[in-house]
């Protein structure tokens, strides 16, 4: 897949303990993004944060949270991201979803690790 120039970055902020049908919400979003053939998806685990409820989630040694913030980031062509958005309506019942314009400078995969959606 070639991706260069103007694109969209979709970022979904949820909690690590958020689930969809008895498994991780982040895993479900990754699986759906892969099946949709999107260019890529990464999940980042935060060490602390708070959201709309104001409840603080931290990874301090004495108060290990089981609900740390998670950011799921997907970058692809604008039309492909727009096509994927309706899936998030079903999946994300709490959290934050943002969409912003980006410019892709370089997107190159490792040919030895290339795998296609099944």
ABEGO torsion letter per residue (X at the ends): XBBBEBBBBBBBBBBAABBBGGBBAAAAAAAAAAAAGBAEBBBBBBAEEBBAAGBBBBABAABBBABBBBBBBBBBBAAAAAAAAAAAAAABABEBBBBBBBBBABBBBBAAABBBBX
